[in-house]
Amino acid sequence: MASASLLKSSPVLDKSEWVKGQTLLRQPSVSSVVRCHPSATSGLTIRASYADELVKTAKTVASPGRGILAMDESNATCGKRLASIGLENTEANRQAYRTLLVTVPDLGNYVSGAILFEETLYQSTVDGKKIVDVLVEQNIVPGIKVDKGLVPLAGSNDESWCQGLDGLASRTAAYYQQGARFAKWRTVVSIPNGPSALAVKEAAWGLARYAAISQDSGLVPIVEPEILLDGEHGIDRTFEVAQAVWAEVFFYLAQNNVLFEGILLKPSMVTPGAECKERATPEQVADYTLKLLQRRIPPAVPGIMFLSGGQSEVEATLNLNAMNQSPNPWHVSFSYARALQNTCLKTWGGRPENVKAAQEALLIRAKANSLAQLGKYTGEGESEEAKKELFVKGYVY
């Protein structure tokens, strides 16, 4: 954290700085190596060769009226989406759907970043153009999912931990060379299962190690400890658990010398459990969530990019809009997958003649969430499909 106060404000990243294949090699200088204490050992040295670029990238993603399109579903999860519209899970079908998403005209006016699965980072559109290049032309920063998924956590109350630290340094360096400029690591905390102190500590430590490794490779880490919607608990219990989780996360981020100005957060909104009988209004969700942010998140963090977590498309947008009714120390925005893609996917249905209508459906959702980021969304004219709940119990990517 000592390095954070030494950073000067930086302009928004120009897209020429993160085009595919650009090396951007740097030689560390005296000013770019910051030590936590004059007597600190070399092991505590903060390698800050990418510091300025990390800050610029984070500010670019956290730019007014824009948010993140999460399209990083694993091939297996993408297969489930395709199966819901009667399509087989083949690379050609995944390519067709991802092409549809990234080629939406004017998408970059409302979307600043796109999280990709590894296959997509190296993939081309159906017309043979590299997907990374298509995003850059849209002024959208390419990002990459780097975790290896959830596995059972031994010694816990049937909880999970996120794997993927082995080999992460070499993978993130390769992703940077391929054109990615930010990364994502999703771990989860389950309220019905405790959560146990072991599970919370494991989630926080894993996120902190991932964040430090990603920054060392030039990638802005999205820090995502998702508080799952599963359960009958009320909004106060969610708030209580989220406070504990975020305290642990930021403790370990600091322990690992992570640069706060060069990260983005992807938290859950503070809502009741999906099976709770007492529902919360957007105003209540905003009140609890902003209170949590004020108590736990340093203003140095540039962007809070909320996940939708199974909320309906409209519900996620209404809640985001409620949080932006007054100024916040951070850019409070969205990083949605299902809450941006659901209507788009069903409109497409795998038919080439429906591509334009599906792209228009995605653009409608992107515009709605852009307005919500600015606090100007009204909810008028939304379709019934957009109001349908998207919660799936025990959901995994």
Solvent accessible surface area in square Angstrom, and as a share of the most:
residue,aa,sasa,rsa
1,M,109,0.49
2,A,49,0.38
3,S,9,0.06
4,A,16,0.13
5,S,100,0.65
6,L,118,0.59
7,L,48,0.24
8,K,175,0.74
9,S,102,0.66
10,S,18,0.11
11,P,97,0.61
12,V,87,0.50
13,L,7,0.03
14,D,79,0.41
15,K,84,0.36
16,S,62,0.40
17,E,43,0.19
18,W,1,0.00
19,V,54,0.31
20,K,71,0.30
21,G,42,0.40
22,Q,59,0.26
23,T,51,0.30
24,L,39,0.20
25,L,147,0.73
26,R,86,0.32
27,Q,161,0.72
28,P,86,0.54
29,S,57,0.37
30,V,145,0.83
31,S,101,0.65
32,S,27,0.18
33,V,51,0.29
34,V,25,0.14
35,R,113,0.41
36,C,50,0.30
37,H,107,0.48
38,P,129,0.81
39,S,87,0.56
40,A,18,0.14
41,T,92,0.53
42,S,93,0.60
43,G,69,0.66
44,L,86,0.43
45,T,24,0.14
46,I,16,0.08
47,R,171,0.63
48,A,17,0.13
49,S,33,0.21
50,Y,39,0.15
51,A,10,0.08
52,D,84,0.43
53,E,2,0.01
54,L,7,0.03
55,V,6,0.04
56,K,44,0.18
57,T,1,0.00
58,A,0,0.00
59,K,64,0.27
60,T,2,0.01
61,V,0,0.00
62,A,14,0.11
63,S,14,0.09
64,P,113,0.71
65,G,5,0.05
66,R,22,0.08
67,G,0,0.00
68,I,0,0.00
69,L,2,0.01
70,A,0,0.00
71,M,2,0.01
72,D,0,0.00
73,E,11,0.05
74,S,20,0.13
75,N,44,0.22
76,A,70,0.54
77,T,4,0.02
78,C,4,0.03
79,G,7,0.07
80,K,128,0.54
81,R,32,0.12
82,L,0,0.00
83,A,67,0.52
84,S,79,0.51
85,I,33,0.17
86,G,69,0.66
87,L,41,0.21
88,E,127,0.57
89,N,64,0.33
90,T,47,0.27
91,E,99,0.44
92,A,68,0.53
93,N,35,0.18
94,R,23,0.08
95,Q,46,0.20
96,A,31,0.24
97,Y,7,0.03
98,R,6,0.02
99,T,13,0.07
100,L,4,0.02
101,L,2,0.01
102,V,0,0.00
103,T,52,0.30
104,V,1,0.00
105,P,83,0.52
106,D,88,0.46
107,L,1,0.00
108,G,8,0.08
109,N,90,0.46
110,Y,45,0.17
111,V,1,0.01
112,S,0,0.00
113,G,0,0.00
114,A,0,0.00
115,I,0,0.00
116,L,0,0.00
117,F,44,0.18
118,E,66,0.30
119,E,38,0.17
120,T,0,0.00
121,L,2,0.01
122,Y,108,0.41
123,Q,12,0.05
124,S,30,0.20
125,T,6,0.03
126,V,87,0.50
127,D,129,0.67
128,G,58,0.56
129,K,89,0.38
130,K,85,0.36
131,I,0,0.00
132,V,1,0.00
133,D,46,0.24
134,V,16,0.09
135,L,0,0.00
136,V,12,0.07
137,E,106,0.48
138,Q,36,0.16
139,N,64,0.33
140,I,0,0.00
141,V,0,0.00
142,P,0,0.00
143,G,0,0.00
144,I,0,0.00
145,K,20,0.09
146,V,1,0.00
147,D,9,0.05
148,K,109,0.46
149,G,24,0.23
150,L,52,0.26
151,V,40,0.23
152,P,117,0.74
153,L,23,0.11
154,A,94,0.73
155,G,79,0.76
156,S,29,0.18
157,N,85,0.44
158,D,130,0.67
159,E,12,0.06
160,S,36,0.23
161,W,87,0.31
162,C,10,0.06
163,Q,64,0.28
164,G,12,0.11
165,L,59,0.29
166,D,136,0.70
167,G,47,0.45
168,L,0,0.00
169,A,61,0.48
170,S,77,0.50
171,R,42,0.15
172,T,0,0.00
173,A,48,0.37
174,A,48,0.37
175,Y,5,0.02
176,Y,2,0.01
177,Q,82,0.37
178,Q,26,0.11
179,G,0,0.00
180,A,0,0.00
181,R,0,0.00
182,F,0,0.00
183,A,0,0.00
184,K,0,0.00
185,W,1,0.00
186,R,9,0.03
187,T,1,0.01
188,V,14,0.08
189,V,3,0.01
190,S,20,0.13
191,I,11,0.05
192,P,78,0.49
193,N,39,0.20
194,G,31,0.30
195,P,27,0.17
196,S,30,0.19
197,A,89,0.69
198,L,80,0.40
199,A,6,0.05
200,V,15,0.09
201,K,103,0.44
202,E,52,0.23
203,A,7,0.05
204,A,0,0.00
205,W,107,0.37
206,G,5,0.05
207,L,0,0.00
208,A,0,0.00
209,R,76,0.28
210,Y,0,0.00
211,A,0,0.00
212,A,22,0.17
213,I,31,0.16
214,S,0,0.00
215,Q,17,0.08
216,D,58,0.30
217,S,14,0.09
218,G,1,0.01
219,L,0,0.00
220,V,0,0.00
221,P,0,0.00
222,I,0,0.00
223,V,0,0.00
224,E,1,0.01
225,P,0,0.00
226,E,13,0.06
227,I,10,0.05
228,L,26,0.13
229,L,31,0.16
230,D,16,0.08
231,G,7,0.07
232,E,136,0.61
233,H,29,0.13
234,G,31,0.30
235,I,25,0.12
236,D,93,0.48
237,R,87,0.32
238,T,6,0.04
239,F,22,0.09
240,E,98,0.44
241,V,6,0.03
242,A,3,0.02
243,Q,33,0.14
244,A,58,0.45
245,V,1,0.00
246,W,4,0.01
247,A,44,0.34
248,E,52,0.23
249,V,0,0.00
250,F,19,0.08
251,F,111,0.46
252,Y,26,0.10
253,L,0,0.00
254,A,29,0.22
255,Q,112,0.50
256,N,19,0.10
257,N,32,0.16
258,V,1,0.01
259,L,13,0.06
260,F,6,0.02
261,E,34,0.15
262,G,0,0.00
263,I,0,0.00
264,L,0,0.00
265,L,0,0.00
266,K,2,0.01
267,P,1,0.01
268,S,13,0.08
269,M,8,0.04
270,V,1,0.01
271,T,9,0.05
272,P,5,0.03
273,G,0,0.00
274,A,21,0.16
275,E,78,0.35
276,C,17,0.10
277,K,197,0.83
278,E,140,0.63
279,R,127,0.46
280,A,27,0.21
281,T,67,0.39
282,P,39,0.25
283,E,117,0.53
284,Q,88,0.39
285,V,3,0.02
286,A,6,0.05
287,D,81,0.42
288,Y,45,0.17
289,T,1,0.00
290,L,24,0.12
291,K,74,0.31
292,L,3,0.01
293,L,2,0.01
294,Q,119,0.53
295,R,135,0.49
296,R,78,0.29
297,I,7,0.03
298,P,35,0.22
299,P,99,0.62
300,A,38,0.30
301,V,0,0.00
302,P,26,0.17
303,G,0,0.00
304,I,0,0.00
305,M,0,0.00
306,F,1,0.00
307,L,11,0.06
308,S,8,0.05
309,G,15,0.14
310,G,1,0.01
311,Q,12,0.05
312,S,6,0.04
313,E,1,0.00
314,V,14,0.08
315,E,66,0.30
316,A,0,0.00
317,T,0,0.00
318,L,60,0.30
319,N,3,0.02
320,L,0,0.00
321,N,20,0.10
322,A,17,0.13
323,M,0,0.00
324,N,22,0.11
325,Q,113,0.50
326,S,65,0.42
327,P,137,0.86
328,N,34,0.18
329,P,82,0.52
330,W,15,0.05
331,H,24,0.11
332,V,1,0.00
333,S,0,0.00
334,F,0,0.00
335,S,1,0.01
336,Y,1,0.00
337,A,7,0.06
338,R,34,0.12
339,A,1,0.00
340,L,1,0.00
341,Q,5,0.02
342,N,19,0.10
343,T,25,0.15
344,C,0,0.00
345,L,10,0.05
346,K,104,0.44
347,T,46,0.27
348,W,11,0.04
349,G,24,0.23
350,G,21,0.20
351,R,142,0.52
352,P,113,0.71
353,E,125,0.56
354,N,41,0.21
355,V,50,0.28
356,K,148,0.63
357,A,46,0.36
358,A,0,0.00
359,Q,20,0.09
360,E,86,0.39
361,A,13,0.10
362,L,1,0.01
363,L,31,0.15
364,I,104,0.53
365,R,5,0.02
366,A,0,0.00
367,K,86,0.36
368,A,8,0.06
369,N,0,0.00
370,S,9,0.06
371,L,80,0.40
372,A,0,0.00
373,Q,17,0.08
374,L,81,0.40
375,G,18,0.17
376,K,134,0.57
377,Y,17,0.07
378,T,99,0.58
379,G,23,0.22
380,E,149,0.67
381,G,88,0.84
382,E,28,0.13
383,S,57,0.37
384,E,124,0.56
385,E,38,0.17
386,A,3,0.02
387,K,100,0.42
388,K,106,0.45
389,E,118,0.53
390,L,25,0.12
391,F,43,0.18
392,V,80,0.46
393,K,139,0.59
394,G,50,0.48
395,Y,36,0.14
396,V,76,0.44
397,Y,52,0.20
